Amino acid sequence: MIVKAEPADIEALVALINSCYRGKKSTEGWTTEANIIAGDMRIDVAALTEEFSNPTVTFLKFCGADGNILGTVYLETQPNCVYLGMLSVSPDLQNQGIGRRLMMAAEAHAIEQGRHTIEMNVINLRHELIEWYKKLGYNFTGVQRPFPENAFGSPVVNLHFEVMEKRVP
């Protein structure tokens, strides 16, 4: 089941997101950044709480039958698009269709918001992820953005963001 996440979900979302991107647990899945970005955290409770206070931001969550959050995606409604980020699926449940279902829900959300483009930043070295997004209909825009230095990790190799987007009906 995919529903809108609530502030009460913040701690569970932080744990899930960090387990997908950084640290030892993330290496069990194929979406890890652990080998290219130093640090064990992708986000913390304070940063996620701040995101929840932004009225243009929505987090969708995929819950299992037991109510546990197994996947999430960040969506920010912008003037001309919905920005998508932090797509996260529990590393031990990847390749089971949860990510695809979250992406479909993100597209439905964009349409509900009156936006017909979804945009995202993807690290240029994440080749498998880029190919997966291409299979879902996302394409490079030709725009590149620098990877920011922040409190949640520093690149251990040269990298940047590639901007990808998809038009939705």
N, C-alpha and C positions, 0 to 999 in steps of 0.2 A: 504494500500500500504506500502510495506517495502522497504526502500532505505537507502543508506549510509547517516549518519548524517554529517553535516558540522559544522565548527566552529561557524557559525551564530546561530546554535541551542543550544549552550552551556547553556545559561540562562534557556531556556525551559527544557532542559535535567536535569539540577540541580534541578529545581522545581519538576519535575516528580519523579526523583530518591528519593529525600528527602521525598516526599509525600507517597512513597511506603514503605519505610523502617522505618522512624522515625516520631515522633510527633503524634498529635491527628488524623490527616487525615489518617495516615497509619493504624490505628486500624479499619478502615472501610473495609479493605481487609484482606486476610488471609496470606499475606506475611510479615507482620510487624515484626520488631525487637524491637519495643518500650518497650516491657515488659522484655527484657533481656539485652538491651544495653541503658545506659543513654545518653541523648543528643538528640537534635532535628534535627541534620544534619548527613547525610551519606557521603556527599561530598559538596564541595563548588566550586565556579567559578574558582578560582585559580588552584585547584587540577584537575578539569576536563579540563581546558585549557592545563595544563601540559600533561595530557593523550593524548589530540588531537595532541600535538607536537611530539608524539612518532610514527615513521613511521610503527611500527609493530601493532599498535592499530587501530581498526575500531569500530565505534559505528553504529549499525543499528537502524533505527527508524521506528516505525509503525505509520502512520498518518491516521487520519480520513478523511472523505470526505471534511471537512472544512480546512484541512491542519494542524490541531492541532496534536501535538505529543502525542500519547496515550500509547506508549510502546517503550522500548529501550533495547538493550543488548550490553554489552562490549565484544569485542573479541580481543585477543592478539595472534598473530601468533608467536609461539615459535619453537625451532628446531624440536621437535618431535610431537607437538600437537598444537591445538588452545585452549587457556585458555578462558573460558567463565565466565563472572561475571556481577554483577549489572543488572540482568534480572529484568526489572521493567515494570509493567502494572498499569495504573491508578487504584487506589483502588476501585473506583465505576464501573470499567469495567472488573474486574477480573472474571474468570469463563466464559468468552465469546469466548475463543479460541485465543486471541491475543498472550498470552504467548507461546502457542503451535506453532503458526505460526512463532513467532520470533525464537523459538528453531529450527524449520525446516530451516529457513533462515540461522541460525548459522551453521547448518550442511552443507548446500550448500556452505557457505563461506569457511568452513574448507576444503572441497574438492577442491574448486577453488584455495586455497592456497597450495594444494598438501599435506595436512595433513589428516590423517584418524583416528585421535583420538581427542576428545574434553574432556578437563579436567576442573573440577571446584572444588572450596572449598565450602562446605555447613556447616553451623553451626550445630553441633550435636543435638541441642535441637529443630531444625526446622523439626519436625517429618512429618507434612503434606506435606511440601515442598519436603523432601526426598522421600516420597512415590510417589509424583507426578513425580519427576525425574526418579524414578524406572519404572513407567509406560511408560515413554518415552525411556526406554532402558539403562539408566545410572546405573552403579553398583559401589559399594564401591571398592576401590583399596586396602584397608587395611592400607593406610597411613593416619596419623593424623598430623595436624599442629596446633601450638598454635595460639590463637586469639591475634592479635597485639593490644597493647595499642596505641591509636592515638588521634589526635586532634578532631576526629569526634565521640567520645563516648567511654565509658568504660563499660565493662560487669558488670551487677549487680548480676550475678550468674556465677558459674563456667561453662565455655564452651570452646570448641575447634572446629577446622574445621575437617570435614571428607572429604577426597578427593574422588570424584566420577568421573567416566569417561565413555565414550561411543565410541566404534569403529564405524566409518561411512564408507560406501563402497568406 
